[in-house]
């Protein structure tokens, strides 16, 4: 029996729906999703295994021109996605006309590997505009297979999935067939807490935050978690905590509910806030948090 396997890496501008797509393709909510740009900071793998194939999907940060060291590290994850891809998914949305990096765009149109271009969020447009954009992108990226989709509504996602299988190279599996992702439990705890911070806080606060889980103890019926929310300035610490601790309590309560669904058992979570000055520009700190290899 022929077995196929390969890396299918999803790239595009911020907020085009990359994380929503990967969650839909994998069938699990591995990537956090918020309306804010730069929600995804890491490269996250989601593994789909079958008797005849294994697809390693890769969600990546939205492409930007980096302003500080953290963002430069995020763009390094995007570069690595070009290097090991067997199939490249370039995701755009209706109304978009260019990638925010000409260098990355040139890599796409000169790619020696199959490129699937997905025009997402068509539920927010009309047929005339969609047809116009299909023609535009076929001219712009002539080496691609173009599909229109709604990742949120899962429209046409199945057709994309079967095209991916068709394009995969013959290969034995890269991971055990029962493995879902390359990340550990603490990573998903950190991300779920950060998702709630992105949802409830405004301006620079969510982008100044990093979460580190110091303790993760899994018992038969409960998971006990202690996590630190790190900010860059003392004033941010007060905002995260909120009046009489109400803001941080809301983050903890909402994260706990999501984590109980994720781990399928009760969760007890303790959150603390700590000032870690200029961590976004400190290479040693970024390495510690998994942003630099």
ABEGO torsion letter per residue (X at the ends): XBBBBEBBBBBEBBGAGAAAAAAAAAGBBABBBBABBGABABBBBBBBBBAABBBBBBBBBBBBBBABAAAAAAAAAAAAAAAABABBBBBBBBGBABBABAAAAAAAAABABBBBBBBBGAAABBAAAAAAAAAAAAAABAABBBBBBBAAAGBGAAAAAAAAAAABBBBBBABBAABABABBAAAAAAAAAAAAAAAABBEAAAAABBBBBABBBBBAABBBBBBBBBBABAAAAAAAAEBGGAAAAAAAAAAAAAAAAAAGBBBBBBBBBBBBBGAAABAAAAAAAGABX
